Amino acid sequence: MVAQATAPSEASAGAAGRLRRSWRRIALLRESPVGMTGAAIVLFWIVVAILAPVLSPYDPNATDYLALMNPEPSAEHWLGLDNSGRDILSRIIWGSRSVLTVAPVAVLCAYLVGCTMGLLGGYYRGWVDALMSRLSDIILSFPVIVLYIIIIMRFGPSAKNIIIATIFIASPQVARIVRGLTLELRERDYVAAARMRGESTLYILLVEILPNARGPLIVDACLRMGYTIISIGVLGFLGLGLPPPDPDWGGMIKDTYAYLSTAPHMALFPAIAVSSLVVGFNLLADGMREISLRD
């Protein structure tokens, strides 16, 4: 009876301790200028994506042929018009919604698959670890952009297929990180104590190991968001991104890069949007890395 009563209390205490550490990480992030800068940039684009219907001054697919005679930035069109007479600001705003819908879903799904593979391989080792490692090695032996192109050309450009391609490409990378962390954490005293209490393997993996690996995983998730956004942009530039009429930052650059010498703003502003969001996630990752080292 005492042992049964002690186990839940220990689990509750562990959960409370993890919650306190999470709040402490947030407080420490406020002390990191780099991390706060990245968080501010990312938050800015999240707000823009959420409020796209309110912030967008025009329909992103509407064309203004009369104003196309002078596509430069003006009082009516702050960032100017593209080669089809569409408002660039409106398309950038709506494009943020597209990229911040596809990228987080893709990264989250890749983490679900990668964490499962890494936890099982690192905890059980043996043939399970060997199988997971060989599968990861095969996928990681190919260049990332080549795999993206092969998958998208095979199944067609769409948000769903970009997500599927990201899961296929990124999950082995995540699995390798999680496997290394699991191999280290499975030997810790609190994991041994959980085994002695008779806790299930699922409990040990999800409650004892995975939460204690969250520091490096959060940093990697921020970096992986940046990688995924770049990949979406490259696919759009190659004509394999989100299909029309959805605004796509990479597609906007593809459609207008031929006008760089005469109307550079057409490609410049979408490129700035992509770069700023990627830089934001990279700075946020640096801030989270600082917190992990101090925590």
C-alpha positions, 0 to 999 in steps of 0.5 A, a space after each residue: 500500500 505504501 509503495 502504491 501511494 508513493 508512486 503517484 506522489 512521486 509522479 505528481 512531484 515529477 510533473 510539478 518539477 517539470 512545469 516549474 522548469 518550463 516556466 523557468 525556461 520562459 523567464 530565462 528566455 526574457 534575459 536572452 536578447 538573441 532569443 527575445 529578438 528571434 521570438 519577436 520576429 516569429 511572433 510577428 509573423 504568427 500574428 500576421 498569419 492569423 490576422 491575414 484577412 484583416 491586415 491584407 489591403 487587397 485580395 492577394 489574387 486580384 489584378 490591377 492592370 491600370 496600376 501595372 503601368 507603374 508597379 513601384 511601391 506607392 501610397 496605394 500599394 506599399 510594396 508595389 505590384 508584381 508582374 501580374 498586377 497583384 499587390 505584393 504586400 497582400 500576397 506576402 501576408 497571405 503567404 505567411 499563413 500558408 508557410 506557417 500552416 504547412 511548416 509547423 504541421 510538417 515538423 510536428 509530424 516529423 517529430 512524432 515519427 522521429 521520436 518514436 523511432 529514436 526512443 524505441 531504437 535507443 531504449 531497446 537497442 539490439 535489432 530494433 536499433 540496428 533496423 532504425 539506424 539502417 533505415 535512417 542511414 539510407 534516407 540520410 545518404 540522399 541530398 535533402 532537396 533531391 528527395 523533396 523534388 523526387 517526392 513532389 514530382 511523383 505525387 504532385 505539388 500540394 501542401 499535403 505532399 510537402 508535409 509527407 515529404 518533410 516527414 519522410 526526410 526529417 524524421 530520420 534526422 530527428 530519430 538519430 538525435 532522439 536515439 543518442 539522447 535515449 542511450 544516455 538517459 536510459 542509464 540515469 538513476 531515475 530511469 532505474 528507479 522507475 523500472 524498480 517501481 514496475 513502471 511500464 516501458 511506455 511510461 518510462 519513455 514518455 514520462 522519464 526519458 522524453 521530457 528530460 531530452 526536451 532541451 536539445 529537441 526544442 533547439 532542433 525543432 526551431 532550427 528544423 522549422 527554419 530548414 523546412 521554411 527554406 525547403 518550401 521556398 526552394 520548392 516554390 521557386 522550382 515550381 513545386 510549391 503550393 499550387 495556385 492560387 495560394 500565395 507562395 513566397 518561393 513562387 512569388 520569387 520565381 514569377 518575378 526574378 526575371 525583373 530584378 534589373 528593372 523592378 527588383 522590389 517584386 522579388 526582393 520583398 518576398 525574399 526578405 519575408 522568407 529570410 526574416 522568418 528563417 532568421 527569427 527561428 534561428 535566433 530563437 534556437 540560439 536563445 533556447 540553446 543558451 537556456 539549455 546550457 544554463 538550466 
